[in-house]
Amino acid sequence: MAVKVVIPAQLRQYTNEQSSVELEAGTVGEVLNQLDSEFPGVKERICEPDGRIRRFVNVFVNGEDVRALNGPDTEVKDGDEIGIIPAVAGGADF
């Protein structure tokens, strides 16, 4: 099953500056493993060592947060789009 993974600007240095890649997988966890297989080092920026998605990273399948679904066990199908969105924090007090 080919799914499209949209790569955020912060991670493109690990994907040869590609803004998206297509991968074959059946779950979000498999997508992340395949992504790391093709682009070593990217998964450790998305997941904790135990495989959980880092709390400051959001992963979406077709616009739905996988935390509200089955996390890394969320199934994906041909044509799905996975978005990886790092949280943005900071700013100035006014």
Order of alpha helices (4+ residues) and beta strands (2+ residues): beta-beta-alpha-alpha-beta-beta-beta
